[in-house]
Amino acid sequence: MVNRLGWIYLILAIIFETISTSTLKLSNGFSVFIPSFATIIGYIACFFFLAQALKSIEISVAYAIWGAAGIALISLIGIFFFHENISFLKILFIGLIIIGTTGLKLVH
């Protein structure tokens, strides 16, 4: 059960990191109060849950998954909500990050 809980904590860390990075963009360099406040609170929650996940998941695996999932989700949010450019190379390299992370988990 502890291992399963670690994965739940990691998912929560990814969710809070994604929300925090999105609100960081909306904060306009910390000049807009509500998104700035949400960013700070979200990152505190993110690192709390990441620390809990590290109790039962190896740091190399947890950090790689946290980073790759965050990159993939933020890229999608950037494309769909912030109207950022999408290209074949952007998709290719995000895919390579995900493949590398999956490979790291498989050799764990």
Residue, then its C-alpha position, 0 to 999 in steps of 0.5 A: m500500500v505504501n508504494r501505491l500511495g507514493w504513486i498517488y503522491l507523485i501524481l498529485a505533485i505533477i498536477f500541482e506543478t502543472i497548475s503552478t507553472s500555468t498560473l506562473k505564466l498568468s502572474n505576468g512576472f508576479s505582478v498579478f496577485i491572484p495568479s502569483f498567490a496560486t503559483i506560490i501555494g501550488y508549488i508548496a503543495c507540489f514539493f510537499f507531495l513530491a517529498q512524500a512520493l520520494k519516501s517510496i519511489e526512487i528519486s531517479v524514477a520519481y524526478a524523471i516522471w515528474g519532469a517528463a509529465g510536467i513538460a508534456l502537460i505544460s506543452l499541451i496547456g501552452i498549445f491549447f490555452f496560451h496558443e503557443n506554436i506547435s511543430f513536428l520537432k516539438i512533438l518529436f522531442i517531447g515524445l523522446i522525453i516520454i520514451g526516455t522516462t518510460g525506459l528509466k522506469l522499465v529498467h528500475 
